[in-house]
């Protein structure tokens, strides 16, 4: 006899955090329609900065530094929200993103790169980096990766 009633503890494929991220992405996709013809020209950086400001202190400090590094090293990238995370796009496609540790209750924040990033090196290369703090050497490496990612 199978129980068709779902319990609060049953696994439906997505965590609460993942469902929240999908809801945020749906809102992001609807935003251009609400903006109308101004959508293509809309400056989404204030939304990104507001999202960063909402983060817990440890994540906020990392996100602010990543944002500054990206803007300085690749001013052609557009800051935008992606699944509720700060992200940076080239020609509308996400190149890299910052995921706070708090977002998915992780022990570290993540700087990730999508397949549009030109980071190919041989047959295997990293596409995400765990962050707990940023040293000057880390910031130099990130700046170099960002520049390389945009081609």
BELPECOR-V924325 format. One record per helix or strand. SS is the DSSP state (H for helix, E for strand). FROM is the first residue (numbers start at 1). TO is the last residue. If there is no record, write none. Layout:
# BELPECOR-V924325
ss->[SS:SS]
from->[FROM:FROM]
to->[TO:TO]
This chain:
# BELPECOR-V924325
ss->[H:H:H:E:E:E:E:E:H]
from->[16:45:57:78:85:93:109:128:136]
to->[41:54:73:82:90:99:113:131:149]
